[in-house]
Amino acid sequence: MIAIIDYGMGNLASVKNALASLGFASHVTSDPDQVVHAPKVILPGVGAFADCLANLHTRGMDQAICEAVKRDTPLLGICLGMQLLFTESEENGLHQGLGLLAGRVVRFNLPASLKVPHMGWNSIVPSQDSRLLRGINPESYFYFVHSYFPVVQDSSVVAARCRYGEEFACAVEQGNLFATQFHPEKSGAPGLRILKNFGEL
């Protein structure tokens, strides 16, 4: 049973429906104890970084997430759920993240010809040794909606990169901690393959 974290912000139904289409049982939960003891956890996210962190903290979910990772539970962060895993974010001031990965979340600084947020389909270049991206062809397209991205301190955790005006890490993997800046639940067959890989870990 995969626990999908509900902290008042996130595209929960799409994630749950995508997992169901693959035959994986999941449940949406706002109970930290269920997250700590779940066999797998997904942290989706939309909205502002600081608001999401505050909601996680109010519900005790920040500690639950860190405890689950400490237990080596497979955890997948999606979009803002990826950004929350890092040390800090510059969104609307400087805010501390969960600190599970080293790096700072920054805003795109792009020419006027490129719109922010980065919204739509973009190709990615996965690393060859990623368990999460196993079977994903180079240059596969995924769906993005974001204005910020993490500048990753340790390049060895980068599982895939994308280019939108500048190159950025769009997926990370460290032990049983995984995350994507794009939305696998909205990315057709390649996205479902990623969720299948996660579900089969």
C-alpha positions, 0 to 999 in steps of 0.5 A: 500500500502506497501512502500519498501524503495529504497536507492540504496542497497537492494533486492527490486524485491524479496520482492515486488514479495513475497508481490504480491504473497500474494495479497499485493500491494506495491511500491518501493520508494526513496521518504522520504515523501511517506515513512512517509505517507505510511501505512506500510514500509519495509526496506530491505538491503544488503551490508556494514552498513556504506554505507547503512547509508550514502545512507539513509542519502543522500536521507533523508530516515533516518529521514523518517524512524524515523518519520514513527516509531514515527507515529507507522507505522508498519515497517519491517527491513530485514537482514541489514535493521534489523541491521540499526535499532540499536544503532551502528555497529562494521562493518569496524569501529564503526558507528552509526545506526538509534538508534531505538533499543538499541544494537551493531551489531558485527561480528561472532567470530566462530571456523575455522570449521564454515564459515563466512558469515553464509549462508544458512538455519537455524532453529529459535526458536520464542517467543510465543507472537510475532505478526510477527511470529504468526503461525510459528512452533518452529524449522522452517527453514529460509534463512540467509546471514550475517556476523554480528548480533545485540547484543540486549540490551533489551531482551524483544524485541527479537522475535526469536533466532537462533544458528550458533556457538553461539546463536543470536537474529534473529528477534525483535519486539517492538510495530509496529517495526519489523525486521528479520536477515533472509530473509523471501522473500527467505524462502519459506512458513514460510517466506511468512507466516511472510510477510502475518502476517506483511501485515495483521497488 
